Amino acid sequence: MATIECPNCGTDLTAPQSVRIAEYQFGHLEKVAQDPMEGPGFRYHFEMPDTYTILCNSCKRLVRTLPLNK
């Protein structure tokens, strides 16, 4: 099997813990009338992300953005 390398720094991405896969939580906030003791004063509405990213752990740079299959 050929090694997969980071296009930025050349690190072998097949090694253990060499990449970080990030799926982002997208959404929006809605203002809610609450006292400070009841809650933060907003409600978060979660929306499904459509992409995720692969980051190199050595140089902390983006390797690739891929579509998220639903």
matplotlib code that plots the C-alpha trace (Angstrom):
import matplotlib.pyplot as plt

x = [0.0, 1.3, 1.7, -0.6, 1.3, 0.3, 0.5, 1.7, 4.5, 4.9, 4.1, 2.8, -0.9, -1.3, 0.5, -1.6, -3.0, -1.6, -4.9, -7.8, -11.2, -13.5, -17.3, -18.6, -21.9, -23.8, -27.0, -28.4, -29.4, -32.9, -33.4, -35.6, -37.0, -35.4, -34.0, -30.3, -30.9, -33.1, -30.8, -28.5, -31.3, -31.0, -31.9, -29.6, -31.1, -28.9, -28.6, -26.9, -23.5, -22.7, -18.9, -16.1, -12.4, -9.2, -6.5, -2.8, -1.8, 1.9, 1.4, -2.2, -3.2, -6.1, -5.5, -8.9, -12.6, -15.0, -18.8, -20.6, -22.8, -26.2]
y = [0.0, 3.4, 6.0, 9.0, 12.1, 15.6, 18.0, 20.7, 19.1, 15.6, 13.7, 10.1, 10.3, 6.5, 6.6, 6.4, 9.7, 11.5, 13.1, 14.9, 14.5, 17.4, 17.5, 20.9, 21.7, 24.2, 25.9, 29.2, 30.8, 32.0, 34.6, 33.4, 35.5, 34.0, 35.2, 34.8, 32.1, 30.1, 29.8, 31.6, 33.6, 31.7, 28.4, 26.6, 25.0, 22.3, 21.9, 18.9, 19.7, 18.7, 18.4, 17.3, 18.1, 16.1, 18.0, 17.0, 16.7, 17.6, 21.0, 21.6, 22.5, 21.4, 18.2, 17.8, 18.7, 15.9, 15.6, 14.0, 11.1, 11.1]
z = [0.0, -0.9, 1.8, 1.9, 2.7, 3.8, 0.9, 3.2, 5.3, 3.8, 7.0, 6.6, 7.2, 7.6, 11.0, 14.2, 15.3, 12.3, 11.3, 12.9, 11.4, 12.1, 11.6, 12.2, 14.1, 12.1, 13.3, 14.5, 17.7, 18.7, 21.4, 24.3, 27.1, 30.2, 33.5, 33.9, 36.5, 34.1, 31.2, 28.7, 27.0, 23.7, 22.1, 19.7, 16.5, 15.1, 11.4, 9.7, 8.3, 4.7, 4.8, 7.1, 7.1, 7.5, 9.3, 9.6, 13.3, 12.5, 10.8, 11.9, 8.3, 6.1, 4.1, 2.5, 2.7, 1.9, 1.5, 4.4, 3.3, 4.9]

ax = plt.figure().add_subplot(projection="3d")
ax.plot(x, y, z, "-o")
ax.set_aspect("equal")
plt.show()
